[in-house]
Amino acid sequence: MKNAQVKATQLKDYVAPAFLVDHVDLAFFLKPEATKVHSKIKIRQNSNSKKPLVLDGDELRLDSVSIDGRVLSTDEYLLNEFSLTVPDFPAEGELEIVTFIDPVQNTKLEGLYLSGGNFCTQCEAEGFRRITFYPDRPDVMATYTVTVHADKASYPILLSNGNLIDQGVNEDGSHWARWDDPFPKPSYLFALVAGDLACHEDVFKTRSGQDVTLKIFVEHGNEDKCAYAMDSLIRSMKWDEDRFGLEYDLDIFNIVAVSDFNMGAMENKSLNIFNSKCILASPDTATDMEFERIEAIVAHEYFHNWTGNRVTCRDWFQLSLKEGLTVYRDQEFTADMRSAPVKRIQDVRTLRARQFPEDSGPLSHPIRPESYIEINNFYTSTVYEKGGEVIRMMAEILGKEGFRKGLDLYFKRHDNQAVTCDDFVAAMEDANGVDLNHFRLWYSQAGTPEVEASWSYDAEEKSFTLTLDQLTAPTPGQKTKQPLLIPFTVGLIGENGEELSLKLQGESDDGPVTSRCTLRFDQEHQTFKFIDVHQRPTPSLNRNFSAPIKLSTKYTTEDLGFLMGHDKDAFSRWDAAQTYASRLILKMVQTIQEGGSPKFDAQYAEKVALNIADKSLDPAFLAQMLTLPSVDYVTEQMEVADFAAVEKARSVFKVGIAKALFEQFKDLYLVANDTMPYSPDSISAGRRALRNAALGYLSVIDDPECLKLVVAQFDTSDNMTDRMVALSLLADIPGEEREKALSEFESRYADNTLVMDKWFAVQATSTIPNALDEVKKLLSHSAFSYKNPNKVRALIGAFSGANPARFHAEDGEGYRFLADSIIRLNSINPQVASKILAPLGSWRRMNATHQKMMKTELQRILDTENLSNDVYEIASKSLS
């Protein structure tokens, strides 16, 4: 096994830096194959202990080292593959280093590299060490001045952090620009962009009257696709002022969209760098979900200006300090901009699809991990989405005003500092006079709590008793779990569908009358008694998903059907439908496994019909109610996964609903036909979502007239949302119409790289039997490249992560295909390779035959020569 000697970094081993940096002066002389970086760093010892100065570096060619103007001889420093050590650095001095780097060969896309002929950087988490030697850790914060030199014709735009303070032309005709960032920042927030770019510009006036220039830079020809991102930025700036009192702090805010990027976007101070798919949008190229995603990501990166930049992480174990908090903030922003219930449903879908499996598998870790080999591997759904849920629970416990008070104190105490998750919780405690010591377990304990709820009603006593039990299963490195403090929100619904007033036994009589109560559930076993309950209620539990738990109840199918039609909490109403459908699908799976033919339960269709008939429901919410639980979600509830059986059962179930409610779906589709000009706003998007949900049901009926509806929508759509829905439906229906639609789509968008990613993904997720064969052919398509992360995710990642029945095919070819792809990507972009490896780690849930095949492929990956730390860590943990 390779890389066995790699040592993990441990949280318990944290030591404050021996040296601090006060100011960094950087000069870049940009050339594609030999960029010169000249750094001057003002350094001072952080303690009286005399330690050598150790600087991080990776793939750098060192030219010279000087201290206070004196050039050092080679025997005065120690240079190795990943560091530069100066044993006798003074208590304070200026270190000057000249290095050369090769951006063209930087396929890892970390540090300084080229994308579409333009220079750009990605320094989080440890990319700055690929630019120059430096103490590359988040608790070393400094102010920066950056001067960028480049050929003016090739790179007319020169950008870095902060404000532009000077610019000019050199004697050789090249030009330069000098940027100054007055706010101390860690090296991971450094950014530089140079290229021939077009600009979309606007201005925002802060509440204190400062005019901020806003610019979005894109490749020429994409200027017309920036308007929505700019509008999202302006709205997020205004929202942050109104909701949290946070104002922007510089004269300019720049965004640059690049084609090659390992993630969605990066919040570098005043110079956000985005994956182009998270900025560019027009009705003809982006779907409604992509417009919404752009809105959310632009807001997320802007919100980092305070929660991540002004106050940052002391070390990378504290990553959720900035990411979990900012996820919560961007979720709240989207909820205010759009439908709050639908946003909550979408976020929980994501959590259940990505984070719950992560929490129950070999890669399970707390939101504040204890150790890592490669920090890039901890940019996970646990740190982000579960981290956001932990912040949400804290806000639920403290209330909106209490949470704001805590956040205000957090900034007052820690502005321009690198701090810990404990510092954040302490600010919440001190601002509200509460003890959150028990709640802190959410930061250190991995796994998803499983909560079992049971209840009884005493008609004579007029009381309702709710009993809750919690258990968190062992996870790697954590066999013993403690009960967590779970804010568990409940409601009681009377027989007529009305919300009942809640009064807990022992509560004061003069308290507010409410139909929603958040219980403090902090023991393994707890009982709560509600009094003055004058009719037998149906409980509505974990309302609005008040805690990220797996809930087991004694609901009957009648209870679930009742909640589907009457629960006033939109999330719980939707969740009842998901639970009801999952139970019926799993019952059908059992029939399939026993060799029988599954039969559809028509009672579920009756409950769906009642929701369709309810004109009070928001179309966007009704579309969610019509969306069945995914194959992955249903399979997660099985002891031994059987993706093929679940997919078959779900298909029969959907056909059953479609046939039972054919007329209703036809009416929904025709009545919701929107003749208004396309708009990405929430109301219009909701109408389209409902119309397309109806078309999805019609498409599964073996009826030529229904197929004509799908084909007609593909042929006549004036927007990408409707066109992509039709294409996705046709991609699952073998035949002439499928091939014609795929060919026409390819011809129409051959020159649009982002739209071609959709074309790759729709084929990678197709349910046709030979989907893998098609994916393998597409690897040779001229629009595909292993060097572009978006392409890899759209084709390889989509197949292995979003087409479970084909990936887990009986012959094991899906596993071999993914392992081959990872081995190839390991030498190109290890970060992307490690990110698509996770599906192989689910072998424990499979039958013995599949387990053996998956473990064989994991071992083959581990036996690869020159295996990167990124891939080694995920593969070794997945196999262990």
SENU-549282 format. One record per residue (C-alpha): z negated, y, x negated; residue in one letter. Coordinates in steps of 0.25 Angstrom, whole numbers, padded with zeros to 4 digits, always signed. Layout:
N
ZYXA
...
This chain:
880
+0000+0000+0000M
+0004+0013-0006K
-0004+0026-0007N
-0017+0018-0006A
-0023+0027-0017Q
-0022+0040-0008V
-0035+0046-0005K
-0039+0052+0008A
-0044+0066+0009T
-0058+0066+0016Q
-0064+0077+0024L
-0078+0074+0018K
-0073+0077+0004D
-0069+0091+0008Y
-0073+0101-0003V
-0071+0116-0003A
-0060+0121-0012P
-0064+0124-0027A
-0055+0136-0027F
-0050+0146-0016L
-0038+0154-0016V
-0038+0169-0012D
-0024+0173-0012H
-0010+0166-0015V
+0002+0173-0019D
+0015+0165-0018L
+0029+0167-0023A
+0040+0158-0018F
+0054+0158-0025F
+0061+0149-0015L
+0072+0140-0019K
+0075+0127-0012P
+0074+0117-0024E
+0064+0125-0033A
+0055+0135-0026T
+0046+0143-0035K
+0032+0145-0030V
+0023+0155-0038H
+0009+0156-0033S
-0003+0165-0037K
-0016+0160-0031I
-0029+0168-0032K
-0040+0157-0034I
-0055+0156-0035R
-0065+0146-0036Q
-0073+0142-0023N
-0085+0138-0030S
-0093+0139-0043N
-0089+0124-0047S
-0078+0124-0057K
-0067+0115-0052K
-0052+0114-0056P
-0042+0121-0047L
-0034+0110-0040V
-0021+0114-0033L
-0013+0106-0024D
+0002+0103-0027G
+0013+0094-0022D
+0027+0093-0027E
+0026+0106-0035L
+0033+0109-0049R
+0023+0117-0056L
+0028+0129-0065D
+0016+0136-0070S
+0001+0139-0067V
-0006+0152-0071S
-0020+0157-0070I
-0022+0172-0069D
-0008+0174-0076G
-0010+0163-0087R
-0001+0152-0087V
-0008+0138-0088L
-0003+0128-0098S
-0001+0114-0092T
-0014+0109-0098D
-0022+0119-0090E
-0019+0113-0077Y
-0017+0099-0071L
-0004+0096-0063L
-0002+0083-0055N
+0006+0079-0043E
-0003+0085-0032F
-0011+0096-0039S
-0013+0107-0050L
-0026+0108-0056T
-0031+0119-0064V
-0045+0115-0071P
-0049+0128-0076D
-0046+0138-0065F
-0055+0150-0066P
-0065+0155-0055A
-0054+0164-0050E
-0040+0166-0054G
-0025+0167-0050E
-0017+0154-0051L
-0002+0156-0052E
+0007+0144-0050I
+0022+0142-0050V
+0028+0130-0044T
+0042+0125-0040F
+0045+0117-0027I
+0057+0110-0021D
+0058+0114-0006P
+0071+0106-0004V
+0065+0093-0008Q
+0052+0095+0001N
+0056+0085+0012T
+0041+0084+0015K
+0041+0098+0022L
+0028+0102+0016E
+0027+0114+0007G
+0040+0122+0005L
+0052+0116+0010Y
+0066+0119+0015L
+0070+0117+0030S
+0084+0121+0034G
+0086+0128+0021G
+0073+0137+0023N
+0060+0136+0015F
+0048+0134+0023C
+0034+0128+0021T
+0024+0118+0027Q
+0010+0119+0020C
+0001+0112+0030E
-0006+0104+0026A
-0003+0103+0011E
+0011+0108+0009G
+0007+0121+0001F
+0004+0112-0011R
+0019+0109-0011R
+0022+0124-0013I
+0012+0127-0024T
-0001+0122-0031F
-0013+0127-0022Y
-0026+0122-0016P
-0019+0117-0004D
-0030+0116+0006R
-0034+0123+0019P
-0047+0129+0014D
-0041+0137+0003V
-0036+0150+0010M
-0029+0162+0004A
-0021+0174+0007T
-0006+0172+0003Y
+0005+0181-0002T
+0019+0175-0003V
+0032+0180-0009T
+0044+0172-0006V
+0057+0173-0014H
+0070+0167-0010A
+0085+0169-0009D
+0088+0180+0001K
+0101+0174+0007A
+0095+0160+0009S
+0081+0164+0013Y
+0081+0178+0019P
+0068+0175+0027I
+0055+0173+0018L
+0042+0171+0025L
+0028+0167+0022S
+0014+0169+0028N
+0008+0183+0032G
+0015+0196+0032N
+0027+0200+0025L
+0023+0211+0015I
+0035+0213+0006D
+0049+0208+0003Q
+0061+0211-0006G
+0073+0206-0014V
+0072+0200-0028N
+0082+0204-0039E
+0090+0191-0038D
+0092+0194-0023G
+0082+0185-0018S
+0071+0191-0009H
+0056+0189-0007W
+0046+0191+0004A
+0031+0193+0002R
+0021+0188+0013W
+0006+0191+0013D
-0004+0183+0022D
-0017+0190+0022P
-0025+0178+0029F
-0030+0168+0020P
-0024+0154+0023K
-0023+0140+0017P
-0011+0136+0010S
-0006+0127+0022Y
-0003+0139+0029L
+0006+0145+0019F
+0021+0146+0024A
+0034+0151+0018L
+0048+0151+0024V
+0061+0156+0018A
+0075+0155+0024G
+0086+0160+0032D
+0080+0161+0046L
+0082+0168+0059A
+0071+0176+0066C
+0066+0177+0080H
+0056+0189+0080E
+0046+0195+0090D
+0033+0203+0090V
+0019+0201+0095F
+0009+0211+0097K
-0005+0206+0095T
-0017+0211+0105R
-0021+0220+0094S
-0008+0227+0093G
-0002+0220+0081Q
+0013+0217+0081D
+0016+0204+0075V
+0030+0200+0071T
+0034+0186+0076L
+0046+0179+0069K
+0052+0165+0071I
+0061+0161+0060F
+0072+0150+0063V
+0085+0145+0058E
+0097+0153+0061H
+0102+0150+0075G
+0088+0146+0081N
+0084+0161+0084E
+0087+0158+0099D
+0076+0147+0099K
+0064+0155+0095C
+0061+0163+0107A
+0051+0153+0114Y
+0044+0151+0101A
+0042+0166+0099M
+0037+0168+0113D
+0027+0156+0111S
+0022+0163+0099L
+0020+0176+0106I
+0013+0170+0117R
+0004+0162+0108S
+0000+0174+0101M
-0004+0181+0114K
-0011+0169+0119W
-0020+0167+0106D
-0024+0182+0108E
-0027+0180+0122D
-0034+0167+0122R
-0041+0167+0108F
-0040+0181+0104G
-0032+0178+0091L
-0022+0188+0086E
-0011+0186+0076Y
-0015+0192+0062D
-0002+0196+0055L
+0010+0205+0056D
+0020+0193+0057I
+0021+0179+0063F
+0033+0170+0058N
+0037+0157+0063I
+0048+0149+0056V
+0055+0137+0062A
+0060+0126+0052V
+0068+0113+0054S
+0060+0104+0045D
+0045+0104+0047F
+0034+0093+0047N
+0027+0098+0059M
+0028+0107+0071G
+0024+0120+0065A
+0015+0127+0055M
+0005+0138+0057E
+0007+0145+0043N
+0000+0159+0044K
+0011+0169+0050S
+0022+0159+0046L
+0023+0148+0056N
+0033+0137+0052I
+0038+0129+0063F
+0046+0116+0065N
+0059+0122+0072S
+0057+0113+0084K
+0044+0120+0087C
+0051+0134+0088I
+0065+0133+0092L
+0068+0132+0107A
+0079+0135+0117S
+0081+0129+0131P
+0093+0121+0125D
+0085+0116+0113T
+0071+0114+0117A
+0064+0107+0129T
+0052+0113+0137D
+0042+0104+0129M
+0048+0110+0116E
+0047+0124+0121F
+0032+0121+0125E
+0030+0115+0111R
+0035+0127+0104I
+0026+0136+0112E
+0014+0127+0108A
+0017+0126+0093I
+0020+0140+0091V
+0007+0143+0098A
+0000+0133+0090H
+0005+0138+0076E
+0002+0152+0080Y
-0012+0149+0085F
-0015+0143+0071H
-0015+0157+0066N
-0029+0157+0069W
-0033+0143+0071T
-0028+0137+0058G
-0024+0150+0050N
-0035+0160+0051R
-0045+0149+0052V
-0040+0136+0045T
-0044+0122+0041C
-0054+0120+0029R
-0047+0107+0026D
-0037+0098+0033W
-0047+0089+0040F
-0050+0101+0049Q
-0035+0102+0053L
-0039+0101+0068S
-0047+0114+0066L
-0034+0121+0067K
-0024+0111+0073E
-0033+0106+0085G
-0038+0120+0088L
-0024+0126+0088T
-0018+0114+0096V
-0029+0118+0107Y
-0024+0132+0106R
-0010+0129+0108D
-0012+0120+0119Q
-0020+0131+0126E
-0009+0140+0124F
+0002+0131+0130T
-0008+0128+0142A
-0008+0143+0144D
+0007+0145+0143M
+0011+0133+0151R
+0004+0123+0161S
-0010+0120+0155A
-0011+0106+0162P
+0003+0102+0157V
-0001+0106+0143K
-0014+0098+0144R
-0006+0086+0148I
+0004+0087+0137Q
-0007+0089+0127D
-0014+0077+0132V
-0001+0069+0132R
+0001+0072+0117T
-0014+0069+0114L
-0013+0055+0120R
+0001+0052+0114A
-0002+0056+0100R
-0017+0058+0097Q
-0023+0047+0105F
-0015+0036+0098P
-0019+0043+0085E
-0033+0043+0088D
-0033+0028+0092S
-0025+0024+0080G
-0026+0022+0065P
-0023+0037+0062L
-0035+0041+0071S
-0043+0053+0065H
-0052+0064+0070P
-0047+0078+0072I
-0054+0081+0059R
-0050+0069+0050P
-0059+0064+0039E
-0048+0060+0029S
-0033+0061+0027Y
-0023+0056+0016I
-0012+0066+0020E
-0016+0078+0029I
-0003+0079+0035N
-0006+0066+0043N
-0018+0073+0050F
-0009+0083+0058Y
-0011+0073+0069T
-0013+0074+0084S
-0028+0071+0082T
-0029+0084+0074V
-0020+0092+0083Y
-0021+0087+0097E
-0034+0080+0097K
-0039+0092+0089G
-0034+0101+0100G
-0042+0093+0110E
-0055+0094+0103V
-0053+0109+0103I
-0050+0108+0118R
-0063+0100+0120M
-0071+0111+0113M
-0065+0122+0122A
-0068+0114+0134E
-0083+0112+0129I
-0084+0127+0126L
-0075+0133+0136G
-0064+0143+0134K
-0073+0155+0131E
-0082+0146+0122G
-0070+0141+0114F
-0065+0155+0112R
-0079+0160+0107K
-0079+0148+0097G
-0065+0151+0092L
-0068+0166+0090D
-0080+0162+0082L
-0072+0152+0074Y
-0062+0163+0070F
-0073+0173+0067K
-0080+0163+0058R
-0068+0157+0051H
-0056+0167+0050D
-0048+0164+0038N
-0056+0152+0034Q
-0054+0137+0033A
-0064+0130+0041V
-0067+0116+0048T
-0067+0110+0062C
-0083+0111+0061D
-0081+0126+0059D
-0073+0127+0072F
-0083+0119+0080V
-0095+0127+0075A
-0088+0140+0079A
-0087+0134+0093M
-0101+0130+0093E
-0107+0143+0088D
-0099+0152+0097A
-0103+0144+0110N
-0117+0139+0106G
-0114+0125+0108V
-0115+0112+0099D
-0102+0105+0097L
-0108+0095+0087N
-0104+0083+0095H
-0091+0088+0098F
-0087+0089+0083R
-0085+0073+0084L
-0071+0076+0089W
-0068+0081+0076Y
-0073+0069+0068S
-0071+0057+0077Q
-0057+0051+0079A
-0052+0044+0091G
-0050+0046+0106T
-0063+0045+0114P
-0061+0035+0126E
-0069+0039+0138V
-0072+0030+0150E
-0075+0037+0163A
-0082+0030+0175S
-0088+0036+0187W
-0095+0034+0201S
-0097+0042+0213Y
-0110+0041+0221D
-0107+0046+0235A
-0121+0046+0240E
-0126+0055+0228E
-0113+0063+0228K
-0112+0061+0213S
-0101+0057+0203F
-0104+0050+0190T
-0095+0050+0178L
-0097+0041+0166T
-0090+0043+0153L
-0090+0034+0141D
-0083+0038+0128Q
-0079+0029+0116L
-0070+0032+0104T
-0064+0020+0097A
-0065+0018+0082P
-0055+0025+0074T
-0051+0023+0059P
-0063+0027+0051G
-0072+0030+0063Q
-0077+0017+0069K
-0089+0024+0076T
-0087+0035+0086K
-0097+0044+0093Q
-0096+0050+0107P
-0088+0063+0108L
-0091+0075+0116L
-0081+0075+0126I
-0078+0086+0136P
-0075+0078+0148F
-0069+0086+0160T
-0070+0080+0174V
-0067+0084+0188G
-0070+0077+0201L
-0059+0076+0212I
-0063+0073+0227G
-0056+0064+0236E
-0048+0075+0242N
-0043+0079+0228G
-0052+0091+0226E
-0060+0095+0214E
-0075+0092+0216L
-0085+0102+0210S
-0093+0095+0199L
-0108+0096+0196K
-0114+0087+0185L
-0128+0082+0188Q
-0138+0091+0181G
-0129+0103+0181E
-0135+0116+0186S
-0132+0120+0200D
-0127+0134+0197D
-0116+0129+0188G
-0101+0132+0191P
-0095+0123+0201V
-0083+0116+0195T
-0073+0105+0197S
-0071+0102+0182R
-0082+0098+0173C
-0082+0095+0158T
-0092+0085+0154L
-0099+0084+0140R
-0096+0069+0137F
-0103+0066+0124D
-0109+0053+0124Q
-0103+0038+0125E
-0108+0037+0139H
-0111+0048+0149Q
-0112+0050+0164T
-0110+0063+0171F
-0114+0064+0186K
-0108+0074+0196F
-0116+0078+0208I
-0112+0083+0222D
-0099+0076+0222V
-0097+0074+0237H
-0085+0065+0237Q
-0080+0054+0228R
-0072+0060+0217P
-0061+0056+0207T
-0065+0061+0193P
-0055+0069+0185S
-0058+0066+0170L
-0056+0072+0157N
-0049+0084+0164R
-0038+0091+0156N
-0041+0081+0146F
-0054+0088+0142S
-0056+0078+0130A
-0046+0069+0122P
-0051+0056+0127I
-0045+0043+0133K
-0051+0042+0146L
-0053+0029+0154S
-0057+0029+0168T
-0059+0021+0180K
-0049+0028+0188Y
-0042+0020+0199T
-0027+0022+0201T
-0031+0029+0214E
-0040+0038+0206D
-0028+0041+0196L
-0019+0043+0208G
-0029+0053+0214F
-0030+0061+0202L
-0015+0062+0200M
-0015+0069+0213G
-0027+0077+0214H
-0033+0080+0200D
-0034+0095+0198K
-0035+0094+0183D
-0020+0093+0180A
-0022+0085+0167F
-0031+0074+0174S
-0021+0073+0185R
-0010+0070+0175W
-0019+0061+0167D
-0022+0053+0180A
-0007+0051+0182A
-0006+0046+0167Q
-0017+0036+0168T
-0012+0031+0182Y
+0002+0029+0176A
-0003+0023+0163S
-0011+0012+0171R
+0000+0008+0179L
+0010+0007+0167I
+0000-0001+0160L
-0001-0010+0172K
+0014-0012+0171M
+0013-0014+0156V
+0004-0026+0159Q
+0014-0032+0169T
+0025-0031+0159I
+0017-0037+0148Q
+0014-0049+0157E
+0029-0051+0160G
+0029-0044+0173G
+0037-0033+0179S
+0029-0020+0181P
+0028-0013+0194K
+0027+0001+0197F
+0015+0006+0205D
+0020+0015+0216A
+0007+0022+0218Q
+0008+0030+0205Y
+0022+0036+0210A
+0015+0040+0223E
+0005+0048+0215K
+0016+0054+0207V
+0023+0058+0220A
+0011+0066+0225L
+0011+0074+0212N
+0026+0077+0214I
+0023+0082+0228A
+0012+0091+0223D
+0019+0104+0223K
+0007+0111+0216S
+0009+0104+0203L
+0015+0111+0191D
+0029+0105+0188P
+0025+0103+0173A
+0012+0096+0177F
+0020+0087+0187L
+0029+0083+0176A
+0017+0079+0168Q
+0012+0071+0180M
+0026+0064+0181L
+0026+0060+0166T
+0021+0046+0164L
+0012+0042+0153P
+0020+0039+0140S
+0022+0025+0134V
+0013+0028+0123D
+0001+0033+0132Y
+0002+0021+0141V
+0003+0011+0128T
-0010+0018+0122E
-0018+0012+0133Q
-0014-0002+0130M
-0022-0011+0120E
-0009-0016+0114V
+0003-0007+0115A
+0015-0012+0122D
+0025+0000+0122F
+0037-0008+0128A
+0029-0012+0140A
+0023+0001+0142V
+0037+0008+0142E
+0042-0002+0151K
+0031-0001+0161A
+0031+0015+0160R
+0046+0014+0163S
+0044+0005+0175V
+0033+0015+0180F
+0042+0027+0178K
+0054+0020+0186V
+0044+0017+0197G
+0039+0031+0199I
+0054+0036+0198A
+0058+0027+0209K
+0046+0029+0218A
+0048+0044+0217L
+0063+0046+0215F
+0065+0056+0226E
+0053+0065+0221Q
+0058+0064+0207F
+0072+0068+0211K
+0067+0080+0219D
+0059+0084+0207L
+0071+0084+0198Y
+0080+0091+0208L
+0070+0101+0213V
+0065+0105+0199A
+0079+0107+0194N
+0077+0121+0188D
+0089+0130+0188T
+0082+0141+0182M
+0086+0145+0167P
+0078+0137+0157Y
+0064+0142+0153S
+0054+0135+0144P
+0042+0141+0152D
+0031+0132+0158S
+0035+0132+0172I
+0050+0129+0170S
+0047+0118+0160A
+0037+0112+0170G
+0049+0111+0180R
+0058+0105+0170R
+0047+0095+0166A
+0045+0091+0181L
+0060+0090+0183R
+0062+0081+0171N
+0050+0072+0174A
+0057+0069+0187A
+0070+0066+0180L
+0063+0057+0171G
+0059+0048+0182Y
+0073+0049+0189L
+0079+0045+0176S
+0072+0031+0175V
+0078+0027+0189I
+0090+0018+0187D
+0099+0027+0195D
+0112+0034+0191P
+0109+0046+0199E
+0096+0048+0191C
+0103+0046+0178L
+0113+0057+0182K
+0102+0067+0184L
+0097+0064+0170V
+0111+0066+0164V
+0114+0078+0173A
+0101+0085+0167Q
+0106+0082+0153F
+0120+0087+0155D
+0116+0100+0163T
+0102+0104+0157S
+0101+0118+0152D
+0089+0116+0143N
+0084+0105+0133M
+0072+0101+0142T
+0081+0095+0153D
+0091+0090+0143R
+0081+0083+0134M
+0074+0076+0146V
+0088+0071+0151A
+0091+0066+0137L
+0078+0059+0136S
+0080+0052+0149L
+0094+0048+0146L
+0090+0043+0132A
+0082+0032+0139D
+0093+0028+0148I
+0104+0019+0140P
+0118+0022+0144G
+0130+0032+0143E
+0122+0044+0148E
+0111+0042+0137R
+0122+0042+0126E
+0130+0053+0131K
+0117+0062+0133A
+0112+0059+0119L
+0126+0062+0113S
+0128+0075+0121E
+0114+0080+0116F
+0117+0077+0102E
+0130+0084+0102S
+0124+0096+0109R
+0112+0098+0100Y
+0118+0092+0087A
+0115+0105+0079D
+0101+0107+0084N
+0092+0100+0076T
+0080+0101+0085L
+0087+0097+0097V
+0093+0085+0090M
+0078+0081+0087D
+0077+0079+0102K
+0089+0070+0102W
+0083+0061+0092F
+0070+0061+0099A
+0076+0057+0113V
+0083+0045+0106Q
+0071+0041+0098A
+0062+0040+0111T
+0072+0034+0120S
+0068+0021+0127T
+0081+0014+0125I
+0079+0000+0118P
+0087+0004+0105N
+0080+0017+0103A
+0076+0014+0089L
+0091+0010+0085D
+0095+0024+0090E
+0084+0031+0082V
+0089+0024+0069K
+0103+0028+0071K
+0098+0043+0073L
+0092+0043+0060L
+0106+0044+0054S
+0109+0056+0064H
+0114+0068+0056S
+0103+0076+0064A
+0092+0067+0059F
+0084+0069+0046S
+0072+0062+0040Y
+0069+0075+0033K
+0067+0083+0046N
+0053+0080+0053P
+0059+0084+0066N
+0070+0073+0065K
+0060+0063+0061V
+0051+0065+0072R
+0062+0066+0083A
+0068+0053+0079L
+0058+0044+0071I
+0046+0050+0076G
+0050+0050+0091A
+0055+0036+0091F
+0042+0030+0084S
+0032+0040+0091G
+0038+0041+0105A
+0046+0029+0108N
+0035+0018+0108P
+0042+0007+0114A
+0054+0007+0104R
+0045+0010+0092F
+0036-0002+0096H
+0048-0011+0098A
+0046-0026+0097E
+0055-0027+0084D
+0047-0017+0076G
+0059-0009+0073E
+0052+0004+0077G
+0041+0002+0067Y
+0051-0001+0056R
+0059+0011+0059F
+0047+0020+0059L
+0042+0014+0046A
+0056+0016+0039D
+0056+0031+0044S
+0042+0033+0038I
+0046+0027+0025I
+0058+0036+0024R
+0051+0048+0028L
+0039+0046+0019N
+0048+0051+0007S
+0054+0063+0015I
+0042+0068+0023N
+0029+0060+0023P
+0023+0069+0033Q
+0033+0066+0044V
+0033+0052+0040A
+0018+0050+0042S
+0019+0058+0055K
+0028+0047+0062I
+0021+0035+0056L
+0010+0035+0067A
+0017+0025+0077P
+0016+0014+0067L
+0001+0016+0067G
-0001+0011+0081S
+0001-0004+0078W
-0013-0007+0082R
-0009-0005+0096R
+0002-0015+0096M
+0004-0030+0097N
+0003-0039+0085A
+0018-0039+0082T
+0019-0024+0083H
+0007-0022+0074Q
+0013-0031+0063K
+0026-0023+0063M
+0019-0009+0063M
+0010-0013+0052K
+0021-0018+0044T
+0029-0005+0045E
+0016+0003+0041L
+0014-0006+0029Q
+0029-0004+0025R
+0026+0011+0026I
+0014+0010+0017L
+0022+0002+0007D
+0032+0013+0005T
+0033+0019-0009E
+0028+0033-0011N
+0022+0033+0002L
+0017+0047+0006S
+0002+0050+0009N
+0007+0055+0023D
+0013+0041+0027V
+0003+0033+0019Y
-0009+0039+0026E
-0003+0036+0040I
+0003+0023+0037A
-0010+0017+0030S
-0019+0022+0041K
-0010+0016+0052S
-0010+0003+0045L
-0025+0002+0042S
